[in-house]
Amino acid sequence: MESGVLMLMALDRYVAICYSLHYSTILINPIIAKVGLATFLRAVLLIIPFIFITKRLPYYRSNAIHHTYCDHMSVAKLSCGNIKANVIYSLIAAFLIRDFDILCITISYTVILQAVISLSSADTPQKAFSTCTAYICAIVFSYSPAFFCFFFNHFGSHTVPASCHIIAANIYLLPLTMNPIVYGLKTKQI
C-alpha cells in the first residue's frame, strides 16, 4: 500500500507542476477517491493469496520469528514444508507492485524535470524543485531499505546477519511515519 501511496503522490506532483492551472479540475474528490480505492484494492487483492499459501504450510518448529514485525517470508521460513510457492508468489507480487510504481514515479519525475527546465522564469524552477525535494527523499529512504529487506529475505538469508536485516526493516518503516511530519514542515500554511 505504501508503494502505491508514493506513486500517487508522484502523480499528484506531476499534475500540480505540469498542469498547475487545471489542478483543481483534474484532481477532484471523486477522482482522488477512485485512484485511492484502486490502490487499496490492488494491495488487498495481491496480499490475500499470501494468507492461503502460508496457511497451507506445516509448522513443527519454533514459532518465534527473528524480526520486529510479522512479514510473509519470516512466517513462511518457520515452516518445515516446501515454501517454493511462497517465494515465487512473493517475487511476482513484489515486482508487479514495486516495478509498476517505480516506473510511474520515474516517468512522472522525468516529465516534471523536463517541464521545470523549460520554464522561463528564474524562481519557478526553484519552487518546483523545492516542492519535490521532500518527496524524492521519502522515495529514496523508503525504497532503499525495502529493497534490502526484500532481497535479504529471498536470496541472502545466510550471508547477512539477522541484526542487519532487522535494522533495515525498522529503517524501512521510519519514512512511512516521518512523511506527514516532513510534508507538514514543508507546507508554510501548517
NULUM-86489 format. One record per atom (N, C-alpha, C, CB): x, y, z; residue in one letter. Coordinates in steps of 0.1 Angstrom, whole numbers, plus 5000, padded with zeros to 4 digits. Each point is the difference from the previous one (the first is absolute). Glycine has a CB too. Layout:
<sites>
((X,Y,Z),A),
...
</sites>
This chain:
<sites>
((5008,4988,5000),M),
((4992,5012,5000),M),
((5009,5013,5000),M),
((4982,4987,5012),M),
((5029,5012,4996),E),
((5008,5012,5001),E),
((5007,5004,4986),E),
((5004,4995,5025),E),
((4999,4994,4968),S),
((5006,5003,4987),S),
((4989,5007,4990),S),
((5015,4980,5003),S),
((4973,5015,4998),G),
((4989,5007,4993),G),
((4998,5014,5004),G),
((4990,4978,4997),G),
((5011,5025,5016),V),
((4998,5014,5004),V),
((5012,5008,4995),V),
((4988,4992,5021),V),
((5024,5003,4979),L),
((5011,5008,4995),L),
((4998,5003,4985),L),
((5015,4989,5017),L),
((4980,5001,4975),M),
((4997,5001,4986),M),
((4990,5011,4998),M),
((5006,4976,4996),M),
((4983,5024,5012),L),
((4989,5009,4999),L),
((5005,5014,5003),L),
((4983,4983,5006),L),
((5026,5018,5004),M),
((5006,5013,5003),M),
((5008,5006,4988),M),
((5001,4993,5025),M),
((5006,4998,4968),A),
((5008,5004,4989),A),
((4991,5005,4989),A),
((5018,4984,5005),A),
((4971,5009,4993),L),
((4990,5005,4990),L),
((4994,5013,5004),L),
((4995,4976,4993),L),
((5002,5026,5020),D),
((4995,5012,5005),D),
((5010,5012,4997),D),
((4987,4987,5018),D),
((5026,5010,4984),R),
((5010,5010,4997),R),
((5001,5003,4985),R),
((5013,4992,5020),R),
((4985,4998,4972),Y),
((5000,5002,4986),Y),
((4989,5009,4995),Y),
((5010,4977,4998),Y),
((4978,5020,5007),V),
((4988,5009,4997),V),
((5002,5014,5005),V),
((4985,4980,5000),V),
((5020,5021,5013),A),
((5002,5013,5006),A),
((5010,5009,4993),A),
((4994,4989,5022),A),
((5016,5005,4972),I),
((5011,5008,4994),I),
((4997,5001,4985),I),
((5017,4992,5017),I),
((4979,4997,4976),C),
((4998,5001,4986),C),
((4987,5006,4995),C),
((5015,4981,4999),C),
((4975,5017,5010),Y),
((4986,5005,4997),Y),
((4995,5009,5011),Y),
((4996,4980,4986),Y),
((5012,5029,5019),S),
((4997,5007,5012),S),
((4987,5008,4999),S),
((5024,5002,5005),S),
((4973,5004,4983),L),
((4988,5008,4999),L),
((4987,4991,5000),L),
((5014,5017,4987),L),
((4988,4970,5009),H),
((4989,4991,5000),H),
((5000,4990,5011),H),
((5000,5003,4975),H),
((5008,4999,5035),Y),
((5002,4990,5011),Y),
((4986,4998,5007),Y),
((5024,5007,5003),Y),
((4969,5003,5000),S),
((4988,4998,5008),S),
((4989,4994,4992),S),
((5006,5020,5014),S),
((4995,4981,4972),T),
((4989,4994,4992),T),
((5004,4985,4996),T),
((4994,5023,4992),T),
((5019,4974,5008),I),
((5004,4986,4997),I),
((4999,4991,5012),I),
((5016,5009,4983),I),
((4990,4996,5029),L),
((4999,4991,5012),L),
((4989,5004,5009),L),
((5025,4997,4998),L),
((4963,5000,4997),I),
((4988,5003,5008),I),
((4998,4988,5010),I),
((4989,5014,4981),I),
((5003,4988,5029),N),
((4998,4990,5010),N),
((4996,4986,4995),N),
((4993,5019,5015),N),
((4997,4980,4975),P),
((4997,4987,4995),P),
((5012,4993,4994),P),
((4977,5008,4996),P),
((5031,4999,4997),I),
((5012,4994,4993),I),
((5010,4995,5011),I),
((4997,5015,4980),I),
((5005,4994,5030),I),
((5009,4996,5011),I),
((4995,4988,5007),I),
((5007,5024,5003),I),
((4980,4975,5000),A),
((4994,4989,5006),A),
((5002,4987,4992),A),
((4983,5015,5011),A),
((5015,4986,4976),K),
((5001,4988,4991),K),
((5014,4995,4999),K),
((4981,5009,4987),K),
((5029,5000,5012),V),
((5014,4995,4999),V),
((5005,4995,5014),V),
((5005,5016,4981),V),
((4990,4990,5029),G),
((5003,4995,5014),G),
((4994,4986,5002),G),
((5001,5024,5008),G),
((4987,4975,4988),L),
((4993,4987,5001),L),
((5007,4989,4992),L),
((4978,5012,5005),L),
((5026,4992,4982),A),
((5006,4990,4991),A),
((5014,4996,5006),A),
((4989,5011,4980),A),
((5018,4998,5026),T),
((5013,4997,5006),T),
((4998,4991,5012),T),
((5009,5022,4993),T),
((4981,4981,5015),F),
((4997,4991,5012),F),
((4996,4986,4995),F),
((4993,5021,5013),F),
((4998,4978,4978),L),
((4995,4987,4995),L),
((5012,4992,4994),L),
((4977,5010,4996),L),
((5032,4997,4996),R),
((5011,4993,4995),R),
((5009,4994,5011),R),
((5000,5016,4980),R),
((5002,4991,5030),A),
((5008,4995,5011),A),
((4993,4988,5007),A),
((5010,5023,5004),A),
((4977,4979,4999),V),
((4993,4989,5006),V),
((4999,4987,4992),V),
((4986,5018,5012),V),
((5011,4984,4975),L),
((4999,4989,4991),L),
((5013,4992,4998),L),
((4981,5012,4988),L),
((5030,4996,5013),L),
((5013,4993,4998),L),
((5005,4994,5013),L),
((5005,5016,4982),L),
((4990,4989,5030),I),
((5004,4995,5013),I),
((4992,4988,5004),I),
((5007,5023,5006),I),
((4980,4976,4990),I),
((4992,4989,5005),I),
((5005,4986,4997),I),
((4981,5015,4996),I),
((5025,4983,4992),P),
((5006,4986,4997),P),
((5011,4996,5010),P),
((4994,5004,4976),P),
((5013,5006,5030),F),
((5011,4997,5009),F),
((4994,4992,5012),F),
((5012,5021,4993),F),
((4976,4983,5011),I),
((4993,4993,5012),I),
((4998,4986,4997),I),
((4989,5021,5006),I),
((5006,4976,4982),F),
((4997,4986,4997),F),
((5012,4991,4997),F),
((4979,5008,4991),F),
((5031,4998,5002),I),
((5012,4992,4997),I),
((5009,4998,5013),I),
((4999,5008,4976),I),
((5000,5001,5033),T),
((5007,4998,5013),T),
((4992,4991,5009),T),
((5011,5023,4997),T),
((4976,4978,5003),K),
((4992,4992,5009),K),
((5001,4985,4997),K),
((4984,5019,5002),K),
((5019,4977,4985),R),
((5001,4986,4996),R),
((5012,4994,5005),R),
((4987,5006,4980),R),
((5023,5001,5024),L),
((5013,4995,5004),L),
((4999,4993,5014),L),
((5012,5018,4986),L),
((4996,4971,5015),P),
((5001,4994,5014),P),
((5010,5007,5008),P),
((4993,4977,4990),P),
((5003,5025,5023),Y),
((5009,5006,5010),Y),
((5003,4991,5011),Y),
((4991,5023,4993),Y),
((5021,4973,5009),Y),
((5004,4991,5011),Y),
((5011,5006,5008),Y),
((4993,4980,4987),Y),
((5014,5029,5008),R),
((5012,5006,5007),R),
((4995,5012,5009),R),
((5016,4992,4981),R),
((4994,5016,5022),S),
((4998,5012,5008),S),
((4989,5009,4994),S),
((5024,4998,5009),S),
((4969,5009,4999),N),
((4991,5010,4995),N),
((5004,5014,5003),N),
((4982,4984,5004),N),
((5031,5018,4998),A),
((5006,5013,5002),A),
((5007,5005,4988),A),
((5002,4995,5024),A),
((4993,5016,4970),I),
((5007,5006,4989),I),
((5011,5009,5004),I),
((4979,4998,4986),I),
((5031,5003,5007),H),
((5011,5009,5003),H),
((4999,5013,4993),H),
((5015,4980,5003),H),
((4975,5027,5001),H),
((4996,5013,4994),H),
((4992,5008,5009),H),
((5000,4989,4978),H),
((4999,5024,5020),T),
((4992,5008,5009),T),
((4986,5002,4996),T),
((5020,5012,5005),T),
((4976,4983,4983),Y),
((4986,4999,4996),Y),
((4999,4988,4991),Y),
((4997,5025,5001),Y),
((4990,4971,4998),C),
((4997,4987,4993),C),
((4999,5002,4985),C),
((4988,4992,5021),C),
((5022,5004,4971),D),
((4999,5001,4986),D),
((4998,4986,4994),D),
((5014,5021,5000),D),
((4982,4978,4988),H),
((4996,4987,4994),H),
((5012,4990,5000),H),
((4983,5013,4986),H),
((5028,4991,5009),M),
((5011,4991,4998),M),
((5006,4995,5014),M),
((5005,5011,4978),M),
((4994,4998,5032),S),
((5005,4996,5013),S),
((4991,4988,5006),S),
((5009,5024,5004),S),
((4978,4978,4993),V),
((4991,4989,5005),V),
((5002,4988,4991),V),
((4983,5017,5008),V),
((5018,4984,4979),A),
((5002,4988,4991),A),
((5012,4993,5004),A),
((4988,5012,4982),A),
((5023,4995,5021),K),
((5013,4993,5003),K),
((4999,4992,5013),K),
((5012,5019,4988),K),
((4978,4983,5021),L),
((4998,4992,5012),L),
((4995,4986,4996),L),
((4996,5021,5013),L),
((4998,4978,4975),S),
((4994,4987,4996),S),
((5011,4990,4997),S),
((4980,5012,4991),S),
((5017,4975,5011),C),
((5009,4989,4996),C),
((4996,4995,4987),C),
((5004,4994,5024),C),
((4986,5012,4970),G),
((4995,4996,4986),G),
((5007,5007,4989),G),
((4978,4995,5011),G),
((5018,5002,4977),N),
((5005,5007,4988),N),
((4994,5014,4998),N),
((5003,4977,4989),N),
((5006,5033,5012),I),
((4995,5014,4999),I),
((5002,5006,4986),I),
((5005,5002,5024),I),
((4997,4989,4966),K),
((5003,5005,4986),K),
((4989,5008,4995),K),
((5013,4980,4996),K),
((4974,5016,5006),A),
((4989,5008,4996),A),
((5000,5014,5006),A),
((4986,4979,4996),A),
((5017,5021,5017),N),
((5001,5013,5007),N),
((5010,5009,4994),N),
((4993,4989,5021),N),
((5019,5006,4976),V),
((5011,5008,4995),V),
((4996,5005,4986),V),
((5017,4986,5013),V),
((4977,5005,4979),I),
((4997,5004,4986),I),
((4989,5011,5000),I),
((5006,4977,4992),I),
((4983,5021,5016),Y),
((4990,5010,5001),Y),
((5004,5013,5006),Y),
((4984,4981,5002),Y),
((5025,5018,5007),S),
((5005,5012,5007),S),
((5008,5008,4989),S),
((5001,4988,5023),S),
((5007,5005,4969),L),
((5008,5007,4990),L),
((4991,5006,4990),L),
((5019,4984,5003),L),
((4971,5009,4992),I),
((4991,5005,4990),I),
((4992,5012,5005),I),
((4997,4977,4991),I),
((4998,5023,5022),A),
((4992,5011,5005),A),
((5009,5012,5002),A),
((4985,4984,5012),A),
((5028,5014,4993),A),
((5009,5011,5002),A),
((5003,5007,4987),A),
((5010,4988,5020),A),
((4993,5004,4970),F),
((5004,5006,4987),F),
((4988,5007,4994),F),
((5018,4983,4997),F),
((4970,5011,5004),L),
((4988,5006,4994),L),
((4997,5014,5007),L),
((4991,4977,4995),L),
((5010,5023,5018),I),
((4997,5012,5007),I),
((5011,5010,4999),I),
((4986,4988,5016),I),
((5026,5009,4989),R),
((5011,5010,5001),R),
((5005,5004,4986),R),
((5006,4990,5022),R),
((4996,5001,4969),D),
((5005,5004,4987),D),
((4990,5009,4993),D),
((5012,4978,4998),D),
((4975,5019,5002),F),
((4990,5009,4994),F),
((5000,5014,5007),F),
((4986,4980,4994),F),
((5015,5020,5019),D),
((5000,5013,5007),D),
((5013,5008,4998),D),
((4986,4989,5017),D),
((5025,5004,4983),I),
((5013,5007,4997),I),
((5000,5005,4985),I),
((5012,4985,5017),I),
((4982,5007,4974),L),
((4999,5005,4986),L),
((4992,5013,4999),L),
((5003,4976,4992),L),
((4985,5024,5015),C),
((4991,5012,5000),C),
((5007,5012,5007),C),
((4980,4985,5000),C),
((5027,5012,5011),I),
((5007,5011,5007),I),
((5011,5006,4991),I),
((4995,4989,5022),I),
((5013,5002,4971),T),
((5011,5004,4992),T),
((4995,5008,4988),T),
((5013,4980,5007),T),
((4976,5015,4986),I),
((4994,5008,4989),I),
((4995,5013,5005),I),
((4994,4979,4988),I),
((4999,5021,5023),S),
((4995,5013,5006),S),
((5011,5010,5002),S),
((4981,4987,5010),S),
((5029,5009,4997),Y),
((5011,5010,5003),Y),
((5008,5003,4988),Y),
((5001,4991,5022),Y),
((5000,5000,4968),T),
((5007,5004,4987),T),
((4993,5011,4993),T),
((5009,4976,4998),T),
((4978,5023,5001),V),
((4991,5010,4994),V),
((5001,5013,5008),V),
((4985,4982,4990),V),
((5014,5017,5023),I),
((5001,5012,5009),I),
((5013,5007,4997),I),
((4985,4989,5018),I),
((5026,5003,4982),L),
((5013,5006,4998),L),
((5001,5007,4986),L),
((5010,4982,5015),L),
((4985,5012,4975),Q),
((5000,5006,4987),Q),
((4991,5013,5000),Q),
((5003,4977,4989),Q),
((4986,5023,5018),A),
((4991,5011,5000),A),
((5007,5012,5008),A),
((4980,4985,4998),A),
((5027,5011,5013),V),
((5006,5010,5008),V),
((5012,5007,4993),V),
((4993,4987,5021),V),
((5015,5005,4972),I),
((5011,5005,4993),I),
((4996,5010,4989),I),
((5013,4979,5006),I),
((4975,5018,4988),S),
((4996,5008,4989),S),
((4993,5013,5004),S),
((4998,4980,4987),S),
((5000,5022,5026),L),
((4994,5013,5005),L),
((5009,5012,4998),L),
((4986,4986,5017),L),
((5008,5025,4980),S),
((5008,5012,4997),S),
((5002,5008,5013),S),
((4991,5000,4977),S),
((5001,4999,5033),S),
((5001,5008,5012),S),
((5012,4994,5008),S),
((4975,5006,5000),S),
((5032,5003,5007),A),
((5012,4996,5007),A),
((4996,4993,5014),A),
((5013,5019,4989),A),
((4977,4986,5017),D),
((4997,4994,5013),D),
((4990,4988,5000),D),
((5004,5023,5009),D),
((4989,4975,4979),T),
((4991,4989,4999),T),
((5006,4987,5001),T),
((4986,5015,4986),T),
((5026,4982,5007),P),
((5006,4987,5002),P),
((5004,4997,5014),P),
((5008,5002,4977),P),
((4997,5008,5030),Q),
((5003,4998,5014),Q),
((4988,4996,5009),Q),
((5019,5017,4997),Q),
((4970,4990,5000),K),
((4988,4996,5008),K),
((4995,4986,4997),K),
((4993,5024,4999),K),
((5008,4972,4988),A),
((4996,4987,4996),A),
((5010,4989,5006),A),
((4990,5009,4979),A),
((5023,4994,5021),F),
((5009,4991,5006),F),
((4998,4999,5015),F),
((5017,5005,4982),F),
((4980,5006,5024),S),
((4998,5000,5015),S),
((4988,4992,5003),S),
((5010,5023,5001),S),
((4980,4978,4991),T),
((4987,4992,5002),T),
((5004,4985,4999),T),
((4986,5018,4991),T),
((5023,4978,5001),C),
((5002,4986,4997),C),
((5011,4994,5009),C),
((4993,5004,4977),C),
((5015,5004,5029),T),
((5012,4996,5008),T),
((4996,4990,5011),T),
((5011,5021,4995),T),
((4979,4983,5013),A),
((4996,4991,5011),A),
((4995,4987,4995),A),
((4994,5020,5014),A),
((4999,4980,4975),Y),
((4994,4988,4995),Y),
((5011,4991,4995),Y),
((4979,5012,4993),Y),
((5031,4993,5000),I),
((5011,4992,4994),I),
((5008,4994,5012),I),
((5001,5015,4979),I),
((5001,4992,5031),C),
((5006,4995,5012),C),
((4992,4988,5006),C),
((5011,5023,5005),C),
((4976,4979,4996),A),
((4991,4989,5005),A),
((5001,4988,4992),A),
((4985,5017,5009),A),
((5016,4985,4977),I),
((5001,4988,4991),I),
((5013,4993,5003),I),
((4987,5012,4982),I),
((5024,4995,5019),V),
((5014,4994,5002),V),
((5000,4993,5013),V),
((5011,5017,4986),V),
((4984,4990,5025),F),
((5001,4994,5013),F),
((4990,4988,5002),F),
((5007,5022,5008),F),
((4983,4978,4984),S),
((4990,4989,5001),S),
((5004,4988,4992),S),
((4982,5017,5004),S),
((5022,4985,4983),Y),
((5003,4989,4991),Y),
((5013,4993,5003),Y),
((4986,5011,4983),Y),
((5024,4997,5022),S),
((5014,4994,5002),S),
((4999,4988,5010),S),
((5010,5022,4995),S),
((4985,4981,5018),P),
((4999,4989,5009),P),
((4990,4989,4996),P),
((5007,5016,5018),P),
((4983,4988,4975),A),
((4990,4990,4995),A),
((5006,4990,4990),A),
((4982,5017,5003),A),
((5027,4988,4988),F),
((5007,4991,4991),F),
((5009,4991,5008),F),
((4998,5017,4981),F),
((5009,4989,5028),F),
((5010,4992,5008),F),
((4992,4989,5007),F),
((5015,5020,5004),F),
((4974,4983,5003),C),
((4992,4990,5007),C),
((4995,4989,4991),C),
((4994,5017,5017),C),
((5001,4988,4971),F),
((4994,4990,4990),F),
((5011,4990,4996),F),
((4983,5018,4993),F),
((5028,4987,5002),F),
((5010,4992,4995),F),
((5007,4991,5011),F),
((5004,5017,4982),F),
((4997,4988,5030),F),
((5005,4993,5011),F),
((4991,4988,5003),F),
((5010,5020,5010),F),
((4977,4982,4990),N),
((4990,4989,5003),N),
((5001,4990,4989),N),
((4985,5016,5012),N),
((5017,4987,4976),H),
((4999,4991,4989),H),
((5014,4993,4996),H),
((4980,5013,4992),H),
((5030,4995,5010),F),
((5013,4995,4994),F),
((5012,4999,5010),F),
((4992,5009,4979),F),
((5007,4999,5032),G),
((5012,5001,5008),G),
((4999,4997,5014),G),
((5007,5017,4984),G),
((4984,4974,5020),S),
((4997,4998,5014),S),
((5012,4994,5007),S),
((4976,4997,4994),S),
((5033,4997,4999),H),
((5012,4994,5007),H),
((5012,5008,5000),H),
((4991,4978,4994),H),
((5009,5033,4997),T),
((5012,5008,4999),T),
((5000,5013,5008),T),
((5003,4990,4977),T),
((4985,5015,5026),V),
((4998,5012,5007),V),
((4996,4997,5014),V),
((4994,5013,4979),V),
((5012,4993,5031),P),
((4996,4998,5014),P),
((4985,5004,5002),P),
((5024,5003,5008),P),
((4969,4990,5001),A),
((4986,5003,5002),A),
((4998,5014,5006),A),
((4996,4976,5004),A),
((5014,5028,5004),S),
((4999,5014,5006),S),
((5000,5011,4989),S),
((5012,4991,5020),S),
((4995,5007,4969),C),
((5000,5009,4989),C),
((4987,5001,4994),C),
((5024,4996,4996),C),
((4970,4992,5002),H),
((4986,5000,4994),H),
((4990,5006,5009),H),
((5006,4979,4988),H),
((4995,5019,5025),I),
((4990,5007,5009),I),
((5002,5015,5000),I),
((5000,4979,5014),I),
((5012,5025,4986),I),
((5003,5015,4999),I),
((4994,5006,4987),I),
((5021,4997,5015),I),
((4982,4996,4974),A),
((4995,5005,4987),A),
((4984,5000,5000),A),
((5021,4992,4989),A),
((4973,4998,5017),A),
((4986,4999,5000),A),
((4994,5011,5008),A),
((5001,4975,4997),A),
((5005,5029,5014),N),
((4995,5011,5009),N),
((5002,5013,4993),N),
((5005,4987,5020),N),
((5007,5014,4973),I),
((5002,5013,4992),I),
((4990,5001,4989),I),
((5025,4999,5005),I),
((4971,4990,4989),Y),
((4990,5000,4990),Y),
((4986,5005,5005),Y),
((5012,4980,4989),Y),
((4985,5018,5023),L),
((4987,5005,5006),L),
((5001,5014,5004),L),
((4995,4978,5008),L),
((5017,5027,4995),L),
((5002,5014,5004),L),
((4995,5011,4991),L),
((5019,4991,5013),L),
((4985,5008,4974),P),
((4995,5011,4991),P),
((4985,5000,4999),P),
((5020,4997,4987),P),
((4973,4992,5014),L),
((4985,5000,4999),L),
((4994,5008,5012),L),
((5001,4977,4989),L),
((5006,5023,5022),T),
((4995,5007,5011),T),
((5004,5015,5000),T),
((5000,4979,5014),T),
((5012,5023,4979),M),
((5005,5014,4999),M),
((4994,5008,4989),M),
((5021,4991,5010),M),
((4973,5003,4980),N),
((4995,5008,4989),N),
((4990,5011,5004),N),
((5003,4979,4986),N),
((4987,5018,5022),P),
((4991,5011,5004),P),
((5008,5012,5007),P),
((4982,4983,5002),P),
((5028,5014,5006),I),
((5008,5010,5007),I),
((5008,5008,4989),I),
((5001,4986,5021),I),
((5005,5007,4970),V),
((5009,5007,4990),V),
((4991,5009,4991),V),
((5016,4981,5000),V),
((4972,5014,4996),Y),
((4992,5008,4991),Y),
((4993,5012,5008),Y),
((4996,4980,4986),Y),
((5002,5017,5027),G),
((4994,5011,5009),G),
((5010,5011,5002),G),
((4986,4983,5011),G),
((5027,5014,4990),L),
((5010,5010,5002),L),
((5003,5008,4987),L),
((5010,4986,5017),L),
((4988,5007,4971),K),
((5002,5006,4987),K),
((4988,5009,4996),K),
((5014,4981,4994),K),
((4975,5017,5012),T),
((4988,5008,4997),T),
((4999,5012,5009),T),
((4988,4979,4992),T),
((5013,5033,5002),K),
((5000,5012,5008),K),
((4987,5003,5008),K),
((5016,5009,4983),K),
((4973,4986,5011),Q),
((4987,5003,5007),Q),
((4999,4992,5013),Q),
((4989,5004,4978),Q),
((5017,4984,5023),I),
((5000,4992,5012),I),
((5010,5006,5010),I),
((4993,4979,4987),I),
</sites>
